[in-house]
């Protein structure tokens, strides 16, 4: 859906010629007579006044130009339709007299959304960035332990996840230069026969810190946690929202995983993590879908068995108030702003794992995670 909206922005440039024309984009919230309440993508609602001379046209999501746009009437617009409006703003920018309206019907957008979702699942690849060659237009990612070179061109749509969101629709225009080693990268395009290369039509990337910590304090009023990062030895403040997943391993799950770590190289090395996932699953993990497509928008990754991720994602859900000072936790978060990220996934009940071996915290940290196949609200178009 975001791709459709972005391409539509250029359509408004074609539809409105004066450089002084104001522009607004968003969804129709209400229609009353010749007045439309527009809910923009950011900022307060805007009142749009339709005149007798206002040109209203309908275009398909993803259209590159207005050649196939069709004229429609005000009565053809409905709540939920997305519109791009060109016209003259009031002095306080709260209202807009429309000269041009480019509309994308809600039903068309939903159909396009499903098509894009299916295409991401069919032609998408994801994994942590290993190397970036901005001059060559390539980024190398690790996909289930194998390197895949993603090729971009001047037609590739490149986006960057917002600092405080893992939602695909919140991603902003970006560049390859913004991608760093360890960042999560998703690309959609045609793959080579052996799967080692992808000619990308779209690329989206982001930084998602992943660390083991102990809880210092909990502020329920602001829904924040203060934790001690075990690796950096620093105090980190992190927010918890309604989209955050908080789960706690049962003692049986934690002890089972810890026992495996004690037997396999003291918990060190990639094989320890993978083996731990397999053995723990045989003892405790339920069957069923893994984290791919789950609320966090995160999925399997190289070096960690999907069974381990399934185990963690199926652990019982908890609330912020269930955490206590001193609890050991593993946190996957957004990069955040002003040094404060937002929890994507928090796993508690991990004390036995951290005590199992000197390097157990590394096995726990599930890094590098990979963005799963798009799943609607989170991580996907």
VEXNU-922549 format. One record per residue (C-alpha): residue number from 1; residue in three letters; y, z, x. Coordinates in Angstrom, 1 decimal, decimal comma. Layout:
+------+------+--------+--------+--------+
! gumi ! fiba !  north !     up !   east !
+------+------+--------+--------+--------+
!  NUM !  Ala !      Y !      Z !      X !
...
+------+------+--------+--------+--------+
***
This chain:
+------+------+--------+--------+--------+
! gumi ! fiba !  north !     up !   east !
+------+------+--------+--------+--------+
!    1 !  Unk !    0,0 !    0,0 !    0,0 !
!    2 !  Unk !    2,4 !    0,8 !    2,8 !
!    3 !  Unk !    1,8 !   -2,6 !    4,3 !
!    4 !  Unk !    2,8 !   -4,2 !    1,0 !
!    5 !  Unk !    6,0 !   -2,1 !    0,8 !
!    6 !  Unk !    7,0 !   -2,9 !    4,4 !
!    7 !  Unk !    6,5 !   -6,6 !    3,9 !
!    8 !  Unk !    8,5 !   -6,4 !    0,7 !
!    9 !  Unk !   11,5 !   -5,0 !    2,6 !
!   10 !  Unk !   12,1 !   -8,4 !    4,1 !
!   11 !  Unk !   12,0 !   -9,9 !    0,7 !
!   12 !  Unk !   15,1 !   -7,9 !   -0,4 !
!   13 !  Unk !   16,9 !   -9,4 !    2,6 !
!   14 !  Unk !   16,1 !  -12,9 !    1,2 !
!   15 !  Unk !   17,0 !  -11,9 !   -2,3 !
!   16 !  Unk !   20,5 !  -10,4 !   -1,5 !
!   17 !  Unk !   22,8 !  -12,4 !    0,7 !
!   18 !  Unk !   26,0 !  -10,3 !    1,2 !
!   19 !  Unk !   25,8 !   -8,0 !    4,2 !
!   20 !  Unk !   27,7 !   -5,3 !    2,3 !
!   21 !  Unk !   25,1 !   -5,1 !   -0,4 !
!   22 !  Unk !   23,5 !   -1,6 !   -0,7 !
!   23 !  Unk !   19,7 !   -1,4 !   -0,9 !
!   24 !  Unk !   17,3 !    1,1 !   -2,4 !
!   25 !  Unk !   13,5 !    1,1 !   -2,6 !
!   26 !  Unk !   11,2 !    3,4 !   -4,6 !
!   27 !  Unk !    9,3 !    3,9 !   -7,8 !
!   28 !  Unk !   10,6 !    3,7 !  -11,3 !
!   29 !  Unk !   10,8 !    7,3 !  -12,7 !
!   30 !  Unk !   12,3 !    6,5 !  -16,1 !
!   31 !  Unk !   13,9 !    3,7 !  -18,1 !
!   32 !  Unk !   16,5 !    4,2 !  -20,8 !
!   33 !  Unk !   18,3 !    1,2 !  -22,1 !
!   34 !  Unk !   19,8 !   -0,6 !  -19,2 !
!   35 !  Unk !   19,5 !    2,4 !  -16,9 !
!   36 !  Unk !   16,6 !    3,0 !  -14,5 !
!   37 !  Unk !   16,0 !    6,2 !  -12,7 !
!   38 !  Unk !   14,7 !    5,3 !   -9,3 !
!   39 !  Unk !   12,7 !    7,8 !   -7,2 !
!   40 !  Unk !   13,3 !    6,6 !   -3,7 !
!   41 !  Unk !   10,9 !    7,1 !   -0,8 !
!   42 !  Unk !   13,4 !    9,7 !    0,6 !
!   43 !  Unk !   16,4 !   11,5 !   -0,8 !
!   44 !  Unk !   17,5 !   12,3 !   -4,4 !
!   45 !  Unk !   17,0 !   10,1 !   -7,4 !
!   46 !  Unk !   19,3 !    7,1 !   -7,9 !
!   47 !  Unk !   20,5 !    5,8 !  -11,2 !
!   48 !  Unk !   20,3 !    2,0 !  -11,3 !
!   49 !  Unk !   22,3 !    0,1 !  -13,8 !
!   50 !  Unk !   21,0 !   -3,3 !  -14,9 !
!   51 !  Unk !   23,7 !   -5,9 !  -15,8 !
!   52 !  Unk !   23,3 !   -9,1 !  -17,8 !
!   53 !  Unk !   23,8 !  -10,9 !  -14,6 !
!   54 !  Unk !   21,2 !   -8,9 !  -12,6 !
!   55 !  Unk !   18,4 !  -11,1 !  -11,2 !
!   56 !  Unk !   15,0 !   -9,5 !  -11,7 !
!   57 !  Unk !   11,9 !  -11,1 !  -10,1 !
!   58 !  Unk !    8,3 !  -10,0 !   -9,7 !
!   59 !  Unk !    6,5 !  -10,6 !   -6,5 !
!   60 !  Unk !    2,9 !   -9,8 !   -5,3 !
!   61 !  Unk !    2,3 !   -7,0 !   -2,9 !
!   62 !  Unk !    2,0 !   -8,4 !    0,6 !
!   63 !  Unk !    4,0 !  -11,6 !   -0,1 !
!   64 !  Unk !    5,8 !  -12,9 !    3,0 !
!   65 !  Unk !    8,6 !  -14,7 !    1,0 !
!   66 !  Unk !    9,9 !  -15,2 !   -2,5 !
!   67 !  Unk !    8,6 !  -18,7 !   -3,0 !
!   68 !  Unk !    6,1 !  -17,6 !   -5,6 !
!   69 !  Unk !    8,2 !  -14,8 !   -7,2 !
!   70 !  Unk !    8,6 !  -15,2 !  -10,9 !
!   71 !  Unk !   11,6 !  -14,2 !  -13,1 !
!   72 !  Unk !   11,0 !  -11,3 !  -15,4 !
!   73 !  Unk !   13,1 !   -9,3 !  -17,9 !
!   74 !  Unk !   14,1 !   -5,6 !  -17,9 !
!   75 !  Unk !   11,6 !   -4,9 !  -20,6 !
!   76 !  Unk !    8,8 !   -6,1 !  -18,4 !
!   77 !  Unk !    9,4 !   -3,2 !  -16,0 !
!   78 !  Unk !    7,4 !    0,0 !  -16,4 !
!   79 !  Unk !    7,4 !    3,5 !  -15,0 !
!   80 !  Unk !    5,5 !    3,6 !  -11,7 !
!   81 !  Unk !    6,4 !    0,0 !  -10,7 !
!   82 !  Unk !    8,0 !   -0,2 !   -7,3 !
!   83 !  Unk !   11,3 !   -1,9 !   -7,0 !
!   84 !  Unk !   13,7 !   -3,0 !   -4,3 !
!   85 !  Unk !   17,3 !   -3,0 !   -5,6 !
!   86 !  Unk !   20,3 !   -4,7 !   -4,1 !
!   87 !  Unk !   23,7 !   -3,9 !   -5,4 !
!   88 !  Unk !   26,8 !   -1,8 !   -5,1 !
!   89 !  Unk !   26,5 !    2,0 !   -4,6 !
!   90 !  Unk !   28,9 !    4,5 !   -6,1 !
!   91 !  Unk !   31,0 !    6,5 !   -3,6 !
!   92 !  Unk !   28,5 !    9,4 !   -3,7 !
!   93 !  Unk !   25,5 !    7,1 !   -3,4 !
!   94 !  Unk !   24,0 !    8,6 !   -6,6 !
!   95 !  Unk !   24,1 !    5,4 !   -8,6 !
!   96 !  Unk !   23,7 !    1,7 !   -8,0 !
!   97 !  Unk !   24,9 !   -1,3 !  -10,0 !
!   98 !  Unk !   22,1 !   -3,8 !   -9,4 !
!   99 !  Unk !   22,7 !   -7,4 !   -8,6 !
!  100 !  Unk !   19,1 !   -8,1 !   -7,6 !
!  101 !  Unk !   15,8 !   -6,3 !   -8,4 !
!  102 !  Unk !   12,5 !   -7,3 !   -6,7 !
!  103 !  Unk !    9,6 !   -5,7 !   -8,5 !
!  104 !  Unk !    6,0 !   -5,0 !   -7,6 !
!  105 !  Unk !    4,0 !   -4,0 !  -10,6 !
!  106 !  Unk !    2,0 !   -0,7 !  -10,3 !
!  107 !  Unk !   -1,2 !   -2,4 !  -11,4 !
!  108 !  Unk !   -0,7 !   -5,1 !   -8,7 !
!  109 !  Unk !   -0,1 !   -2,4 !   -6,1 !
!  110 !  Unk !   -3,3 !   -0,4 !   -7,1 !
!  111 !  Unk !   -5,4 !   -3,6 !   -6,9 !
!  112 !  Unk !   -3,9 !   -4,4 !   -3,5 !
!  113 !  Unk !   -4,5 !   -0,8 !   -2,4 !
!  114 !  Unk !   -8,2 !   -1,1 !   -3,2 !
!  115 !  Unk !   -8,4 !   -4,4 !   -1,4 !
!  116 !  Unk !   -6,8 !   -2,9 !    1,7 !
!  117 !  Unk !   -9,0 !    0,1 !    1,6 !
!  118 !  Unk !  -12,1 !   -2,0 !    1,5 !
!  119 !  Unk !  -10,8 !   -4,2 !    4,3 !
!  120 !  Unk !  -10,1 !   -1,1 !    6,5 !
!  121 !  Unk !  -13,6 !    0,1 !    5,9 !
!  122 !  Unk !  -15,0 !   -3,3 !    6,7 !
!  123 !  Unk !  -12,9 !   -4,4 !    9,7 !
!  124 !  Unk !  -11,4 !   -1,1 !   10,9 !
!  125 !  Unk !  -12,1 !    0,7 !   14,1 !
!  126 !  Unk !  -10,9 !    4,1 !   15,2 !
!  127 !  Unk !  -11,0 !    6,4 !   18,2 !
!  128 !  Unk !   -9,0 !    8,2 !   20,9 !
!  129 !  Unk !   -6,8 !    6,0 !   23,2 !
!  130 !  Unk !   -8,1 !    5,6 !   26,7 !
!  131 !  Unk !   -5,5 !    3,3 !   28,1 !
!  132 !  Unk !   -2,4 !    1,4 !   27,0 !
!  133 !  Unk !   -1,0 !   -1,8 !   28,5 !
!  134 !  Unk !    2,2 !   -2,3 !   26,5 !
!  135 !  Unk !    3,1 !   -5,4 !   28,5 !
!  136 !  Unk !   -0,2 !   -7,0 !   27,8 !
!  137 !  Unk !   -0,2 !   -5,9 !   24,2 !
!  138 !  Unk !   -3,5 !   -4,0 !   24,4 !
!  139 !  Unk !   -4,8 !   -0,5 !   23,8 !
!  140 !  Unk !   -8,3 !    0,6 !   24,8 !
!  141 !  Unk !   -9,9 !    3,1 !   22,5 !
!  142 !  Unk !  -13,2 !    5,0 !   22,6 !
!  143 !  Unk !  -15,4 !    4,2 !   19,6 !
!  144 !  Unk !  -18,6 !    6,3 !   19,5 !
!  145 !  Unk !  -18,7 !    6,4 !   23,3 !
!  146 !  Unk !  -18,0 !    2,7 !   23,8 !
!  147 !  Unk !  -14,7 !    1,2 !   24,9 !
!  148 !  Unk !  -13,0 !   -1,3 !   22,6 !
!  149 !  Unk !  -10,0 !   -3,3 !   23,6 !
!  150 !  Unk !   -7,5 !   -3,7 !   20,7 !
!  151 !  Unk !   -5,3 !   -6,8 !   21,2 !
!  152 !  Unk !   -1,9 !   -7,0 !   19,4 !
!  153 !  Unk !    0,5 !   -9,9 !   18,9 !
!  154 !  Unk !    4,1 !  -10,3 !   17,6 !
!  155 !  Unk !    2,6 !  -10,4 !   14,1 !
!  156 !  Unk !    0,7 !   -7,1 !   14,4 !
!  157 !  Unk !    2,1 !   -4,4 !   12,3 !
!  158 !  Unk !    2,3 !   -1,2 !   14,4 !
!  159 !  Unk !    2,9 !    2,2 !   12,9 !
!  160 !  Unk !    3,1 !    5,8 !   14,1 !
!  161 !  Unk !    1,9 !    8,7 !   12,0 !
!  162 !  Unk !    4,8 !   11,0 !   11,0 !
!  163 !  Unk !    5,1 !   14,2 !   13,2 !
!  164 !  Unk !    4,0 !   16,4 !   10,3 !
!  165 !  Unk !    1,5 !   14,2 !    8,3 !
!  166 !  Unk !   -1,9 !   12,6 !    8,7 !
!  167 !  Unk !   -1,2 !   10,4 !    5,6 !
!  168 !  Unk !   -1,2 !    6,7 !    6,1 !
!  169 !  Unk !    1,6 !    6,2 !    3,7 !
!  170 !  Unk !    3,9 !    8,5 !    5,7 !
!  171 !  Unk !    3,5 !    6,4 !    8,9 !
!  172 !  Unk !    6,6 !    4,8 !   10,3 !
!  173 !  Unk !    7,2 !    1,6 !   12,3 !
!  174 !  Unk !    6,1 !    2,2 !   15,9 !
!  175 !  Unk !    5,4 !    0,5 !   19,2 !
!  176 !  Unk !    2,5 !    0,4 !   21,7 !
!  177 !  Unk !    4,7 !    2,3 !   24,2 !
!  178 !  Unk !    4,5 !    5,4 !   21,9 !
!  179 !  Unk !    0,7 !    5,6 !   22,3 !
!  180 !  Unk !   -0,6 !    7,9 !   24,9 !
!  181 !  Unk !   -4,0 !    8,7 !   26,3 !
!  182 !  Unk !   -5,8 !   11,0 !   23,8 !
!  183 !  Unk !   -3,8 !    9,8 !   20,8 !
!  184 !  Unk !   -5,8 !    8,9 !   17,7 !
!  185 !  Unk !   -5,7 !    5,1 !   17,0 !
!  186 !  Unk !   -6,9 !    3,0 !   14,1 !
!  187 !  Unk !   -6,8 !   -0,7 !   14,1 !
!  188 !  Unk !   -7,8 !   -3,4 !   11,6 !
!  189 !  Unk !   -8,6 !   -6,9 !   12,5 !
!  190 !  Unk !  -11,3 !   -9,4 !   13,5 !
!  191 !  Unk !  -13,8 !   -8,1 !   16,1 !
!  192 !  Unk !  -15,5 !  -10,1 !   18,8 !
!  193 !  Unk !  -19,3 !  -10,8 !   18,4 !
!  194 !  Unk !  -20,2 !   -7,8 !   20,6 !
!  195 !  Unk !  -17,6 !   -5,5 !   19,1 !
!  196 !  Unk !  -15,9 !   -4,8 !   22,4 !
!  197 !  Unk !  -12,6 !   -6,4 !   21,3 !
!  198 !  Unk !  -10,4 !   -6,5 !   18,2 !
!  199 !  Unk !   -7,5 !   -8,9 !   17,4 !
!  200 !  Unk !   -5,5 !   -6,4 !   15,3 !
!  201 !  Unk !   -3,5 !   -7,2 !   12,3 !
!  202 !  Unk !   -2,5 !   -3,5 !   11,9 !
!  203 !  Unk !   -2,5 !   -0,5 !   14,3 !
!  204 !  Unk !   -1,6 !    3,1 !   13,4 !
!  205 !  Unk !   -1,6 !    5,9 !   15,9 !
!  206 !  Unk !   -0,7 !    9,6 !   16,2 !
!  207 !  Unk !   -1,0 !   12,7 !   18,2 !
!  208 !  Unk !   -3,1 !   15,6 !   16,7 !
!  209 !  Unk !   -3,4 !   18,7 !   18,8 !
!  210 !  Unk !   -6,8 !   20,4 !   18,8 !
!  211 !  Unk !   -7,3 !   23,8 !   20,3 !
!  212 !  Unk !   -9,2 !   27,1 !   20,2 !
!  213 !  Unk !   -7,1 !   30,2 !   19,6 !
!  214 !  Unk !   -7,0 !   33,8 !   18,3 !
!  215 !  Unk !   -4,9 !   34,9 !   15,4 !
!  216 !  Unk !   -1,8 !   37,0 !   16,4 !
!  217 !  Unk !   -0,3 !   37,5 !   13,0 !
!  218 !  Unk !   -0,1 !   36,0 !    9,5 !
!  219 !  Unk !    3,1 !   35,5 !    7,4 !
!  220 !  Unk !    2,0 !   34,8 !    3,9 !
!  221 !  Unk !    5,6 !   34,5 !    2,6 !
!  222 !  Unk !    6,2 !   31,4 !    4,8 !
!  223 !  Unk !    2,5 !   30,3 !    5,0 !
!  224 !  Unk !    2,5 !   30,4 !    8,8 !
!  225 !  Unk !    0,2 !   31,6 !   11,5 !
!  226 !  Unk !    1,0 !   32,8 !   14,9 !
!  227 !  Unk !   -1,9 !   32,2 !   17,3 !
!  228 !  Unk !   -2,7 !   32,5 !   21,0 !
!  229 !  Unk !   -3,9 !   29,2 !   22,4 !
!  230 !  Unk !   -6,9 !   30,1 !   24,6 !
!  231 !  Unk !   -6,3 !   27,1 !   26,9 !
!  232 !  Unk !   -2,6 !   27,2 !   27,5 !
!  233 !  Unk !   -2,3 !   31,0 !   27,1 !
!  234 !  Unk !    0,8 !   30,3 !   24,9 !
!  235 !  Unk !    1,8 !   31,6 !   21,5 !
!  236 !  Unk !    1,8 !   28,8 !   18,9 !
!  237 !  Unk !    3,3 !   29,0 !   15,4 !
!  238 !  Unk !    1,6 !   26,7 !   12,8 !
!  239 !  Unk !    2,1 !   26,0 !    9,1 !
!  240 !  Unk !   -0,5 !   26,0 !    6,4 !
!  241 !  Unk !    0,0 !   23,8 !    3,3 !
!  242 !  Unk !   -2,0 !   22,9 !    0,2 !
!  243 !  Unk !   -3,4 !   20,0 !    2,1 !
!  244 !  Unk !   -4,7 !   22,1 !    5,0 !
!  245 !  Unk !   -8,4 !   22,7 !    5,1 !
!  246 !  Unk !   -9,4 !   26,3 !    6,1 !
!  247 !  Unk !  -13,1 !   27,1 !    6,5 !
!  248 !  Unk !  -15,2 !   29,9 !    7,9 !
!  249 !  Unk !  -18,6 !   29,5 !    9,5 !
!  250 !  Unk !  -21,3 !   31,7 !    8,1 !
!  251 !  Unk !  -22,8 !   34,1 !   10,7 !
!  252 !  Unk !  -26,0 !   32,1 !   10,6 !
!  253 !  Unk !  -24,2 !   28,8 !   11,3 !
!  254 !  Unk !  -22,2 !   30,4 !   14,2 !
!  255 !  Unk !  -25,2 !   32,2 !   15,7 !
!  256 !  Unk !  -27,3 !   29,1 !   15,5 !
!  257 !  Unk !  -24,7 !   27,0 !   17,3 !
!  258 !  Unk !  -24,1 !   29,8 !   19,9 !
!  259 !  Unk !  -27,8 !   30,0 !   20,6 !
!  260 !  Unk !  -28,0 !   26,3 !   21,4 !
!  261 !  Unk !  -25,0 !   26,6 !   23,7 !
!  262 !  Unk !  -26,6 !   29,4 !   25,7 !
!  263 !  Unk !  -29,6 !   27,2 !   26,3 !
!  264 !  Unk !  -27,9 !   24,0 !   27,2 !
!  265 !  Unk !  -25,9 !   24,1 !   30,4 !
!  266 !  Unk !  -24,0 !   27,2 !   29,4 !
!  267 !  Unk !  -22,2 !   25,2 !   26,7 !
!  268 !  Unk !  -20,7 !   22,7 !   29,2 !
!  269 !  Unk !  -20,8 !   19,0 !   29,0 !
!  270 !  Unk !  -21,0 !   16,3 !   26,3 !
!  271 !  Unk !  -24,7 !   16,6 !   25,9 !
!  272 !  Unk !  -24,3 !   20,3 !   25,0 !
!  273 !  Unk !  -22,1 !   19,5 !   22,1 !
!  274 !  Unk !  -24,3 !   16,7 !   20,8 !
!  275 !  Unk !  -27,5 !   18,6 !   21,2 !
!  276 !  Unk !  -26,0 !   21,7 !   19,5 !
!  277 !  Unk !  -25,0 !   19,6 !   16,5 !
!  278 !  Unk !  -28,5 !   18,3 !   16,1 !
!  279 !  Unk !  -30,3 !   21,6 !   16,4 !
!  280 !  Unk !  -27,9 !   23,5 !   14,3 !
!  281 !  Unk !  -28,2 !   20,9 !   11,5 !
!  282 !  Unk !  -32,0 !   21,4 !   11,4 !
!  283 !  Unk !  -31,5 !   25,1 !   10,9 !
!  284 !  Unk !  -28,4 !   25,4 !    8,7 !
!  285 !  Unk !  -26,5 !   22,2 !    7,8 !
!  286 !  Unk !  -26,7 !   20,8 !    4,3 !
!  287 !  Unk !  -27,3 !   17,1 !    3,9 !
!  288 !  Unk !  -24,7 !   14,8 !    2,3 !
!  289 !  Unk !  -21,6 !   13,0 !    3,5 !
!  290 !  Unk !  -19,9 !   14,0 !    6,6 !
!  291 !  Unk !  -16,2 !   14,6 !    7,1 !
!  292 !  Unk !  -15,4 !   11,0 !    7,0 !
!  293 !  Unk !  -13,3 !   10,6 !    3,9 !
!  294 !  Unk !  -12,9 !   14,3 !    3,5 !
!  295 !  Unk !   -9,6 !   15,9 !    2,8 !
!  296 !  Unk !   -8,5 !   16,0 !    6,4 !
!  297 !  Unk !   -8,8 !   12,3 !    6,8 !
!  298 !  Unk !  -10,8 !   12,9 !    9,9 !
!  299 !  Unk !  -14,3 !   11,8 !   10,8 !
!  300 !  Unk !  -16,9 !   11,4 !   13,5 !
!  301 !  Unk !  -16,0 !   11,1 !   17,2 !
!  302 !  Unk !  -17,6 !   10,2 !   20,5 !
!  303 !  Unk !  -19,4 !   13,1 !   22,1 !
!  304 !  Unk !  -19,9 !   15,2 !   19,0 !
!  305 !  Unk !  -22,8 !   14,5 !   16,7 !
!  306 !  Unk !  -21,7 !   13,6 !   13,1 !
!  307 !  Unk !  -24,2 !   16,3 !   12,0 !
!  308 !  Unk !  -22,0 !   19,0 !   13,7 !
!  309 !  Unk !  -18,9 !   17,7 !   12,0 !
!  310 !  Unk !  -20,8 !   17,8 !    8,7 !
!  311 !  Unk !  -21,8 !   21,3 !    9,4 !
!  312 !  Unk !  -18,3 !   22,4 !   10,0 !
!  313 !  Unk !  -16,8 !   20,5 !    7,0 !
!  314 !  Unk !  -19,4 !   22,1 !    4,7 !
!  315 !  Unk !  -18,6 !   25,7 !    5,8 !
!  316 !  Unk !  -17,2 !   27,9 !    3,0 !
!  317 !  Unk !  -13,5 !   27,4 !    2,2 !
!  318 !  Unk !  -11,2 !   30,3 !    2,8 !
!  319 !  Unk !   -7,5 !   31,1 !    2,0 !
!  320 !  Unk !   -4,8 !   32,0 !    4,5 !
!  321 !  Unk !   -5,0 !   35,6 !    3,4 !
!  322 !  Unk !   -8,7 !   35,8 !    4,4 !
!  323 !  Unk !   -7,7 !   35,6 !    8,1 !
!  324 !  Unk !   -7,2 !   38,7 !   10,1 !
!  325 !  Unk !   -5,5 !   39,5 !   13,4 !
!  326 !  Unk !   -7,8 !   38,9 !   16,3 !
!  327 !  Unk !   -9,9 !   36,3 !   14,5 !
!  328 !  Unk !  -11,1 !   33,4 !   16,7 !
!  329 !  Unk !  -10,3 !   30,0 !   15,2 !
!  330 !  Unk !  -10,4 !   26,3 !   16,1 !
!  331 !  Unk !   -7,4 !   24,4 !   14,9 !
!  332 !  Unk !   -6,7 !   20,7 !   14,4 !
!  333 !  Unk !   -3,1 !   20,1 !   13,5 !
!  334 !  Unk !   -0,2 !   17,6 !   13,3 !
!  335 !  Unk !    2,1 !   17,4 !   16,3 !
!  336 !  Unk !    4,9 !   18,9 !   14,1 !
!  337 !  Unk !    8,6 !   19,2 !   14,6 !
!  338 !  Unk !   10,6 !   21,9 !   16,5 !
!  339 !  Unk !    7,3 !   23,0 !   18,0 !
!  340 !  Unk !    5,7 !   23,9 !   14,7 !
!  341 !  Unk !    2,7 !   21,8 !   13,5 !
!  342 !  Unk !    0,8 !   21,8 !   10,3 !
!  343 !  Unk !   -2,9 !   22,7 !   10,0 !
!  344 !  Unk !   -5,1 !   19,8 !    9,1 !
!  345 !  Unk !   -8,4 !   21,7 !    9,7 !
!  346 !  Unk !   -8,9 !   25,3 !   10,7 !
!  347 !  Unk !  -12,3 !   26,8 !   11,4 !
!  348 !  Unk !  -12,8 !   30,5 !   11,7 !
!  349 !  Unk !  -15,9 !   32,6 !   12,3 !
!  350 !  Unk !  -16,3 !   31,1 !   15,7 !
!  351 !  Unk !  -16,5 !   34,3 !   17,8 !
!  352 !  Unk !  -20,2 !   34,0 !   18,5 !
!  353 !  Unk !  -19,6 !   30,5 !   19,8 !
!  354 !  Unk !  -16,8 !   31,5 !   22,1 !
!  355 !  Unk !  -18,9 !   34,4 !   23,5 !
!  356 !  Unk !  -21,9 !   32,2 !   24,1 !
!  357 !  Unk !  -20,8 !   30,6 !   27,4 !
!  358 !  Unk !  -17,8 !   30,3 !   29,6 !
!  359 !  Unk !  -17,1 !   26,8 !   28,5 !
!  360 !  Unk !  -18,0 !   27,3 !   24,8 !
!  361 !  Unk !  -14,4 !   26,9 !   23,7 !
!  362 !  Unk !  -14,5 !   23,3 !   25,0 !
!  363 !  Unk !  -17,6 !   22,5 !   22,9 !
!  364 !  Unk !  -15,9 !   24,0 !   19,9 !
!  365 !  Unk !  -12,7 !   22,0 !   20,2 !
!  366 !  Unk !  -14,2 !   18,9 !   18,7 !
!  367 !  Unk !  -11,8 !   16,8 !   20,7 !
!  368 !  Unk !  -11,3 !   13,9 !   20,7 !
!  369 !  Unk !  -11,5 !   13,6 !   17,0 !
!  370 !  Unk !  -11,3 !   10,2 !   15,4 !
!  371 !  Unk !   -9,5 !    9,1 !   12,3 !
!  372 !  Unk !  -12,1 !    8,3 !    9,7 !
!  373 !  Unk !  -12,2 !    5,2 !    7,6 !
!  374 !  Unk !   -9,2 !    5,3 !    5,2 !
!  375 !  Unk !   -9,7 !    7,6 !    2,3 !
!  376 !  Unk !   -6,9 !    7,2 !   -0,1 !
!  377 !  Unk !   -4,5 !   10,2 !    0,1 !
!  378 !  Unk !   -5,2 !   11,0 !    3,7 !
!  379 !  Unk !   -5,6 !    8,8 !    6,7 !
!  380 !  Unk !   -5,8 !    5,5 !    4,8 !
!  381 !  Unk !   -3,7 !    2,9 !    3,2 !
+------+------+--------+--------+--------+
***
